[in-house]
Amino acid sequence: MTTPAAPADAADAAGPTALDVATRAPWRKAVAWGMWDWGAQPFNTVITTFVFSVYITSESFGATNATSTALAVSTAVAGLFVALLAPVLGQNSDRSGRTVRHLRRQTWLLAGLSAALYVVRPDPAFLWVGLGLLAVGSVVSEIAGVNYNATIDQVATEKTVGRVSGFGWGMGYLGGILVLLLLYFLLIQPDVGLFGVTDADGMDIRVSMLVCGLWILLFTIPAFLVLRDHERPPTPRVGVVDSYRLVWRAVQRLWRTSRQTAYFLLASALFRDGLAGVFAFGAVLAAGTFGLSAGDVIVFGAAANIAAGFATMGFGLLDDRIGPKKVILISLGSLVVLGVLIFLLHDGGTGVFWVLGLLMAVFVGPAQAASRSFLARLIPVGRNGEIFGLYATTGRVVSFLAPAAFGAFIVLGEAVTGEENTQYWGILGIVLILAAGFVVLLPVQEHHHHVIH
């Protein structure tokens, strides 16, 4: 793929990026910033990936193929709402300068939605109640992530953004370890857990959702103690229609002045959707295809988070040395190979999943963190929310692809093999999306060639 070069003076016309003017922040501030990842992680690790998604697709709610497909549908619908809301809300944060205030309120709402999953009893009548709450939580989590990403210039500079981004992702994974282990050993694994909780009526899982809500509420506090809003002079209120017009103008300007950035957004949309698919359906495959029990899935999740956390931090250092693009390509190539191996060796038992699943965990986080640092290097002062909003939107515009591909390959596998459970075919859909992202990213130039203006 070759594209016309940006104007020779593009970087100069753009002015300084947010990272160019960022002052060196003490590491204690970066640690506090990373605590938001640590605190918000239960929604991704416990709810979306290893505990609630396994619970809601269990036999208590219906047949495996039916519940897996329903999960894919709800995930796709949530992605559509993120695509519609992210750029407008990010742009509004930029105009008002109230990014941190919005992040705080969205975090509190996410905590409330997580705790509300307590009402989902193990009964088919509660399937869509659970999936509905999960979908709304996913939207809130993504929008909060836009505002969180937009604050990275408060804690990183051009020379440190890779390690800071990797550190934040790593903190999330390590926080995920702790909350998973606490929930497993105190509530889920014992016949009678803390406060007399048992698995009767799904109470071990349901009470775990209350713990997740409390965890999010408490452990995100350090980030809000160090992050500051930079409120701007009052600006005229912009209606919904005008907001989308402004977003469209921003897209047009980006296409004219930084074509390579536009291609990066397209590539990242594809591979980030594939990475999200690994998280969303990995634990489902572990239980439905490889026979791991709910407890085994949690133990695997803890081990995976250890691997992912330290790998992401390590790759963050590599990011600052060799550049984010190489880190992303290495990660995606490895994930494609490992995904194909999982399909081919699906009948190999739990040992196969443990080995290949842990190896996949090593490469998911680095690709995500490097993608964030790649874009952060391009953003001019005052446009963090807008650009990260577009980043979320381009991801979510195609966010139906991984869930749809996962579900479609399950149906295809059933038609081809005649087997009752063809869930393992779904991994091929995820691999397809990751491979597409790899191919589109290959010709994209590094950040020092093109700066947004």
C-alpha positions in Angstrom: 0.0 0.0 0.0 1.5 3.3 -1.0 0.1 6.7 -0.3 0.9 10.3 -1.1 3.3 11.7 1.4 2.0 14.3 3.8 3.0 17.9 3.0 6.7 18.5 3.8 5.8 21.0 6.5 3.1 18.8 8.1 5.0 18.3 11.3 5.8 22.0 11.6 2.2 23.0 10.7 0.9 20.7 13.4 2.9 22.4 16.1 4.1 20.5 19.2 2.4 17.3 20.1 1.0 16.8 23.6 4.0 14.6 24.5 6.5 17.3 23.2 5.3 19.8 25.7 4.8 17.3 28.5 7.1 17.8 31.4 8.8 15.0 33.1 6.5 13.6 35.7 7.8 11.7 38.8 7.3 8.0 38.6 5.0 8.1 41.7 2.6 10.0 39.5 2.8 7.4 36.7 2.2 4.7 39.3 -0.9 6.5 40.6 -2.1 6.9 36.9 -1.5 3.2 36.4 -3.7 2.5 39.4 -6.7 3.3 37.2 -5.8 0.3 35.0 -5.4 -1.8 38.2 -8.7 -0.6 39.7 -10.8 -0.9 36.5 -9.4 -4.3 35.5 -12.0 -6.5 37.3 -14.5 -5.5 34.5 -12.2 -6.8 31.8 -10.6 -9.8 33.6 -13.2 -11.0 36.0 -16.4 -10.0 34.3 -15.8 -9.9 30.5 -13.2 -12.7 30.4 -12.8 -15.3 33.1 -15.8 -15.4 35.4 -19.0 -13.7 34.4 -18.7 -14.6 30.6 -18.1 -18.2 31.6 -21.1 -18.1 34.0 -23.5 -16.5 31.5 -22.6 -19.0 28.8 -22.9 -22.0 31.1 -25.6 -24.7 30.8 -27.7 -22.9 33.4 -28.6 -20.3 30.8 -29.0 -22.6 27.8 -27.2 -24.7 25.2 -23.5 -23.9 24.6 -23.8 -22.8 21.0 -26.9 -20.6 21.8 -25.4 -18.8 24.8 -22.0 -18.3 23.0 -23.8 -16.8 20.0 -25.9 -14.6 22.2 -22.7 -13.3 23.9 -21.3 -12.5 20.5 -24.5 -10.6 19.5 -24.5 -8.5 22.7 -20.8 -7.7 22.3 -21.3 -6.5 18.7 -24.2 -4.3 19.7 -22.2 -2.7 22.5 -19.4 -2.0 20.0 -21.8 -0.2 17.8 -22.8 2.2 20.6 -19.2 2.8 21.4 -18.5 3.7 17.8 -21.3 6.2 17.8 -20.5 7.8 21.2 -16.7 7.8 21.6 -15.7 10.6 19.2 -18.4 13.0 20.3 -17.8 12.5 24.0 -14.0 12.7 23.5 -14.4 15.9 21.5 -16.6 17.4 24.2 -14.0 16.5 26.8 -11.4 18.5 24.8 -13.7 21.5 24.4 -14.5 21.7 28.1 -11.2 20.5 29.5 -13.1 18.3 31.9 -11.6 15.0 30.9 -10.8 13.9 34.4 -14.2 14.8 35.7 -15.9 12.8 33.0 -13.5 9.9 33.7 -14.4 9.9 37.4 -18.1 9.8 36.7 -17.8 7.1 34.2 -15.7 5.0 36.6 -18.3 5.3 39.3 -21.0 4.2 36.8 -18.8 1.2 35.8 -18.5 0.2 39.4 -22.3 0.4 39.8 -23.0 -1.7 36.7 -20.5 -4.3 37.8 -22.2 -4.6 41.2 -25.6 -4.8 39.5 -24.6 -8.1 37.9 -25.4 -9.6 41.3 -29.1 -9.8 40.2 -28.3 -12.3 37.4 -29.5 -15.7 38.7 -28.5 -19.0 36.9 -31.7 -19.2 34.9 -32.4 -18.9 31.2 -34.8 -16.0 32.0 -31.8 -14.0 33.2 -29.6 -14.5 30.1 -30.5 -11.3 28.4 -30.6 -9.4 31.6 -27.0 -10.4 32.2 -25.9 -9.8 28.7 -27.7 -6.4 28.7 -25.8 -5.2 31.8 -22.6 -6.6 30.4 -23.1 -4.7 27.1 -23.9 -1.4 28.9 -20.8 -1.9 31.1 -18.7 -2.5 28.0 -19.8 0.8 26.5 -19.1 2.7 29.7 -15.7 1.0 30.1 -14.7 1.9 26.5 -15.7 5.5 26.9 -13.9 5.8 30.2 -10.9 4.3 28.5 -10.9 7.1 25.9 -10.7 9.7 28.7 -8.1 7.7 30.6 -5.9 7.4 27.5 -6.2 11.1 26.9 -4.5 11.8 30.2 -1.3 10.0 29.3 0.5 13.3 28.5 0.2 14.2 32.2 2.5 11.4 33.2 4.7 10.6 30.1 7.0 12.3 27.6 8.1 11.4 24.1 11.0 9.4 25.5 9.0 7.5 28.1 5.5 7.0 26.6 6.2 3.4 25.6 7.2 2.3 29.1 4.5 4.3 30.8 1.8 2.9 28.5 3.2 -0.6 29.0 3.4 0.0 32.8 -0.3 0.9 32.9 -1.4 -2.1 30.9 0.9 -4.3 33.1 -0.6 -2.8 36.3 -4.0 -3.8 34.9 -3.0 -7.4 34.4 -1.3 -7.7 37.8 -4.4 -6.2 39.4 -6.4 -8.8 37.6 -4.3 -11.5 39.1 -5.0 -10.4 42.6 -8.7 -9.9 42.3 -9.1 -13.3 40.5 -7.2 -15.1 43.2 -9.1 -13.4 46.0 -12.4 -14.3 44.5 -11.4 -17.8 43.7 -10.0 -18.7 47.1 -12.4 -16.7 49.2 -15.7 -17.2 47.4 -15.7 -19.6 44.4 -13.5 -22.5 45.2 -14.5 -23.3 48.9 -17.7 -25.3 49.4 -18.6 -22.6 51.9 -16.8 -19.3 51.2 -16.4 -16.0 53.0 -19.6 -14.9 54.8 -21.1 -18.4 54.3 -21.4 -18.0 50.5 -21.9 -21.2 48.5 -22.6 -21.9 44.8 -26.3 -22.3 45.5 -28.3 -20.1 43.1 -24.9 -18.9 41.7 -24.2 -16.8 44.8 -20.5 -17.3 44.6 -20.4 -15.7 41.2 -23.0 -13.1 42.1 -21.3 -11.9 45.2 -18.0 -11.8 43.3 -19.7 -9.1 41.1 -20.3 -7.0 44.2 -16.6 -7.3 45.1 -15.7 -6.2 41.6 -17.8 -3.0 41.9 -16.2 -2.2 45.2 -12.7 -2.9 43.8 -13.3 -0.5 40.9 -14.6 2.2 43.2 -11.7 2.1 45.7 -8.5 1.4 43.7 -9.1 4.1 41.0 -8.9 6.8 43.7 -5.1 7.3 43.4 -5.4 8.3 39.8 -8.0 10.9 40.6 -5.7 12.4 43.3 -2.9 13.2 40.8 -4.8 13.8 37.5 -6.0 17.4 36.9 -8.5 19.0 34.5 -7.3 21.9 32.4 -10.6 23.7 32.0 -10.8 26.0 29.0 -12.8 29.2 28.5 -16.5 28.6 28.1 -17.4 27.5 24.5 -20.9 27.5 22.9 -22.8 24.3 23.4 -22.7 22.0 20.4 -25.7 19.8 19.6 -25.6 16.1 18.7 -25.8 16.8 14.9 -23.2 19.5 15.0 -20.9 17.2 17.1 -21.0 14.6 14.4 -20.3 17.3 11.8 -17.2 18.3 13.7 -16.1 14.7 14.0 -16.5 14.3 10.2 -14.4 17.4 9.6 -11.7 16.0 11.9 -11.7 12.8 9.9 -11.4 14.7 6.7 -8.5 16.8 8.1 -6.7 13.7 9.3 -7.1 12.1 5.9 -5.6 15.1 4.1 -2.7 15.9 6.4 -1.7 12.6 8.0 -2.7 9.8 5.7 -0.4 7.3 7.5 -2.2 8.0 10.7 -5.5 7.2 9.1 -4.1 3.9 7.9 -2.8 3.1 11.4 -6.3 3.8 12.8 -7.7 1.3 10.2 -5.1 -1.3 11.0 -5.4 -0.9 14.7 -9.2 -1.1 14.4 -8.8 -4.6 12.9 -6.2 -6.0 15.2 -7.6 -4.5 18.4 -10.9 -6.1 17.6 -9.1 -9.4 17.2 -7.3 -8.8 20.6 -10.7 -8.0 22.2 -12.0 -11.3 20.7 -9.1 -13.2 22.4 -10.2 -11.7 25.7 -13.9 -12.1 25.2 -13.9 -15.7 24.0 -10.7 -17.2 25.4 -12.2 -18.3 28.7 -15.4 -19.5 26.9 -13.2 -21.8 24.7 -11.3 -23.0 27.8 -14.5 -24.2 29.4 -16.6 -25.2 26.4 -13.9 -26.8 24.2 -11.0 -27.8 26.4 -13.0 -28.9 29.5 -11.6 -26.5 32.1 -13.9 -26.1 35.1 -15.0 -22.7 36.3 -12.3 -22.9 39.0 -9.6 -24.0 36.5 -10.5 -21.1 34.3 -9.9 -18.7 37.1 -6.6 -20.3 38.0 -5.6 -20.1 34.4 -6.7 -16.5 34.3 -4.4 -15.7 37.2 -1.4 -17.4 35.5 -2.2 -15.6 32.2 -2.3 -12.2 33.9 1.1 -12.8 35.5 2.5 -13.6 32.1 0.7 -10.7 30.4 1.6 -8.2 33.1 5.3 -8.7 33.1 5.5 -9.2 29.3 3.6 -6.0 28.7 5.9 -4.0 31.0 9.0 -5.6 29.4 7.7 -4.9 25.9 7.1 -1.3 27.0 10.8 -0.8 27.4 11.3 -2.4 24.0 8.7 0.0 22.6 10.9 3.0 23.5 13.9 1.3 21.9 12.7 -0.2 18.6 9.4 1.6 18.2 5.8 0.5 18.7 5.2 -0.8 15.2 7.7 -3.6 15.5 6.3 -4.6 18.9 2.8 -4.8 17.4 3.9 -6.8 14.4 5.8 -9.3 16.6 2.8 -9.7 18.8 0.2 -10.1 16.1 2.3 -12.6 14.1 2.8 -14.7 17.2 -0.9 -14.6 18.1 -1.9 -15.8 14.6 0.4 -18.8 14.8 -0.8 -19.7 18.3 -4.5 -19.3 17.3 -4.1 -21.8 14.4 -2.3 -24.2 16.8 -5.2 -24.0 19.2 -7.6 -24.9 16.4 -5.5 -27.8 15.2 -4.9 -29.2 18.7 -8.4 -28.6 20.1 -8.7 -32.2 21.1 -5.4 -32.2 23.0 -6.9 -31.6 26.4 -6.3 -29.1 29.1 -2.5 -29.3 28.9 -2.6 -28.0 25.3 -4.7 -25.0 26.3 -2.5 -24.1 29.2 0.6 -24.0 27.1 -0.9 -22.2 24.1 -3.2 -20.0 26.1 -0.3 -18.7 28.3 1.8 -18.0 25.3 -1.1 -16.0 23.7 -1.4 -14.0 27.0 2.3 -12.9 26.6 1.5 -11.1 23.3 -1.9 -9.6 23.7 -1.0 -6.9 26.2 2.1 -5.6 24.4 0.1 -5.1 21.2 -2.5 -3.1 23.0 0.0 -1.0 24.9 2.2 -0.3 21.9 -0.9 0.7 19.9 -1.7 3.3 22.5 1.8 4.7 22.6 2.0 4.7 18.8 -1.0 7.1 18.6 0.0 9.1 21.7 3.2 10.2 19.9 1.1 11.8 17.2 -1.5 13.9 19.1 -1.1 17.7 19.1 -1.8 19.7 22.3 -5.5 20.0 23.1 -6.8 17.1 20.9 -6.2 14.1 23.1 -9.9 13.3 23.6 -10.8 13.9 19.9 -8.0 11.6 18.6 -8.4 8.9 21.2 -12.2 9.1 20.6 -11.5 8.5 16.9 -9.2 5.6 18.0 -12.1 4.1 19.9 -14.6 4.7 17.2 -12.5 3.2 14.4 -12.1 0.2 16.6 -15.7 -0.1 17.3 -16.9 0.6 13.8 -15.5 -2.8 13.0 -16.1 -4.3 16.4 -18.8 -6.6 15.1 -16.2 -8.4 13.1 -14.5 -10.5 15.7 -17.7 -11.5 17.5 -19.5 -12.1 14.2 -16.5 -14.1 12.8 -16.4 -16.2 16.0 -20.1 -17.0 15.8 -20.0 -17.5 12.0 -17.2 -20.0 12.2 -19.0 -21.9 15.0 -22.0 -22.2 12.6 -19.7 -23.1 9.7 -18.0 -25.8 11.8 -21.3 -27.3 12.7 -22.3 -27.4 9.0 -18.9 -28.9 7.9 -18.4 -31.5 10.7 -22.0 -32.2 11.9 -20.7 -32.1 15.5 -22.9 -30.7 18.3 -20.1 -28.6 19.8 -18.0 -26.7 17.2 -17.0 -23.9 19.5 -13.3 -24.4 18.7 -13.9 -23.3 15.1 -14.5 -19.8 16.5 -10.8 -19.2 17.1 -10.3 -19.2 13.3 -12.6 -16.1 13.1 -10.4 -14.4 15.6 -7.2 -15.4 13.8 -8.6 -14.0 10.5 -9.2 -10.6 12.1 -5.7 -10.5 13.7 -4.1 -11.5 10.4 -6.0 -8.7 8.5 -4.7 -6.2 11.0 -1.2 -7.4 10.6 -1.4 -7.0 6.8 -2.8 -3.5 6.9 -0.2 -2.4 9.4 2.8 -3.6 7.4 3.1 -0.6 5.1 2.2 2.1 7.8 5.1 4.4 8.5 6.4 5.1 12.0 5.3 8.1 14.0 8.3 10.2 13.2 7.2 10.4 9.6 3.8 11.9 10.1 2.3 14.0 12.9 -1.3 14.9 13.1 -2.3 18.6 12.6 
